[in-house]
Amino acid sequence: MNKPRRILGASSQRDLKVERIRATIDSVPAGQVATYGQIASEAGLPGRARMVGRVLRELPAGSGLAWHRVMGAGGKIALDPEGQAWKLQVTQLKAEGVEFKGPGRVDLKRFGWRPD
């Protein structure tokens, strides 16, 4: 006789997706960056780049997740250039050896994450 399958509720399914996104971000090594879309695809959620952004926005303070390694399409920082978070992202990436080829833009060919 087959066991009944446990059907996950919507919040449980979202929690699993959030955990996959966080684990994928955590896999990006220091000195490399990934785009929101790449994180979504690597987490098994292609086309969910905006969900990656929401997950990052909802991070608790002091989470320790390397959010600064996630960039917008084309390697551009997706935050407001006048904001503190933008400056912090630039500072943290530079501290890891990432170089910028323009204001808030990283060369993905050089610093883009290429998972095995």
Contacts in CASP RR format, 6 or more apart in sequence:
PFRMAT RR
TARGET T0000
AUTHOR 0000-0000-0000
METHOD contacts of the structure
MODEL  1
MNKPRRILGASSQRDLKVERIRATIDSVPAGQVATYGQIASEAGLPGRAR
MVGRVLRELPAGSGLAWHRVMGAGGKIALDPEGQAWKLQVTQLKAEGVEF
KGPGRVDLKRFGWRPD
8 16 0 8 1.000
17 43 0 8 1.000
17 45 0 8 1.000
17 48 0 8 1.000
17 51 0 8 1.000
18 55 0 8 1.000
20 43 0 8 1.000
20 44 0 8 1.000
20 45 0 8 1.000
21 39 0 8 1.000
21 40 0 8 1.000
21 43 0 8 1.000
21 45 0 8 1.000
21 51 0 8 1.000
21 52 0 8 1.000
21 55 0 8 1.000
22 55 0 8 1.000
22 65 0 8 1.000
23 43 0 8 1.000
24 39 0 8 1.000
24 42 0 8 1.000
24 43 0 8 1.000
25 34 0 8 1.000
25 39 0 8 1.000
25 52 0 8 1.000
25 56 0 8 1.000
25 65 0 8 1.000
25 66 0 8 1.000
25 67 0 8 1.000
25 69 0 8 1.000
25 70 0 8 1.000
26 65 0 8 1.000
26 66 0 8 1.000
27 42 0 8 1.000
27 115 0 8 1.000
28 34 0 8 1.000
28 39 0 8 1.000
28 66 0 8 1.000
28 69 0 8 1.000
28 70 0 8 1.000
28 113 0 8 1.000
29 113 0 8 1.000
30 66 0 8 1.000
30 69 0 8 1.000
30 96 0 8 1.000
31 69 0 8 1.000
31 93 0 8 1.000
31 96 0 8 1.000
31 97 0 8 1.000
31 98 0 8 1.000
31 111 0 8 1.000
32 69 0 8 1.000
32 98 0 8 1.000
32 111 0 8 1.000
32 112 0 8 1.000
32 113 0 8 1.000
33 69 0 8 1.000
33 70 0 8 1.000
33 71 0 8 1.000
33 75 0 8 1.000
33 93 0 8 1.000
33 98 0 8 1.000
33 106 0 8 1.000
33 108 0 8 1.000
33 111 0 8 1.000
33 112 0 8 1.000
33 113 0 8 1.000
34 42 0 8 1.000
34 69 0 8 1.000
34 70 0 8 1.000
34 71 0 8 1.000
34 112 0 8 1.000
34 113 0 8 1.000
35 49 0 8 1.000
35 70 0 8 1.000
35 71 0 8 1.000
35 72 0 8 1.000
35 73 0 8 1.000
35 74 0 8 1.000
35 75 0 8 1.000
35 108 0 8 1.000
36 49 0 8 1.000
36 50 0 8 1.000
36 52 0 8 1.000
36 53 0 8 1.000
36 70 0 8 1.000
36 71 0 8 1.000
36 72 0 8 1.000
36 73 0 8 1.000
36 78 0 8 1.000
37 47 0 8 1.000
37 48 0 8 1.000
37 49 0 8 1.000
37 52 0 8 1.000
37 73 0 8 1.000
38 113 0 8 1.000
39 49 0 8 1.000
39 52 0 8 1.000
39 70 0 8 1.000
40 46 0 8 1.000
40 47 0 8 1.000
40 48 0 8 1.000
40 49 0 8 1.000
40 51 0 8 1.000
40 52 0 8 1.000
41 47 0 8 1.000
42 115 0 8 1.000
43 52 0 8 1.000
45 51 0 8 1.000
52 70 0 8 1.000
53 70 0 8 1.000
56 67 0 8 1.000
56 70 0 8 1.000
59 65 0 8 1.000
59 67 0 8 1.000
67 89 0 8 1.000
68 88 0 8 1.000
68 89 0 8 1.000
68 92 0 8 1.000
68 93 0 8 1.000
69 93 0 8 1.000
69 113 0 8 1.000
71 77 0 8 1.000
71 78 0 8 1.000
71 106 0 8 1.000
71 108 0 8 1.000
72 78 0 8 1.000
74 105 0 8 1.000
74 108 0 8 1.000
75 105 0 8 1.000
75 106 0 8 1.000
75 107 0 8 1.000
75 108 0 8 1.000
76 104 0 8 1.000
76 105 0 8 1.000
76 106 0 8 1.000
77 86 0 8 1.000
77 89 0 8 1.000
77 90 0 8 1.000
77 104 0 8 1.000
77 105 0 8 1.000
79 85 0 8 1.000
79 86 0 8 1.000
79 89 0 8 1.000
80 86 0 8 1.000
81 103 0 8 1.000
81 104 0 8 1.000
86 104 0 8 1.000
90 100 0 8 1.000
90 104 0 8 1.000
93 100 0 8 1.000
93 106 0 8 1.000
94 100 0 8 1.000
98 106 0 8 1.000
98 111 0 8 1.000
99 106 0 8 1.000
99 107 0 8 1.000
99 110 0 8 1.000
99 111 0 8 1.000
100 106 0 8 1.000
101 107 0 8 1.000
106 112 0 8 1.000
END
